[in-house]
Amino acid sequence: MSKKIRLNPDQVKDFVRAASKCDFDVDISYNHLTVDAKSLLGVFGMNFRYPLKVSYRGYNQDFENYLAEHVVA
């Protein structure tokens, strides 16, 4: 599953915390750059001016709720 979200640098810590609670892999990408969404340093390396694609295979209600707050239409 994948969703496009928008984050700013102030939201990165909460995003990584939400992703880290998942017992499955979560990746975040923009263009050709893909990083582990559970890596604080990796996520800080993303370009926050554009929507980011979050890809994952699994289900965690808290993570879904977090993504719903940041999803881009």
Secondary structure, 3 states (H helix, E strand, C coil): CEEEECCCHHHHHHHHHHHHCCCCCEEEEECCEEEECCCHHHHHCCCCCCCEEEEECCCCHHHHHHHHHHECC
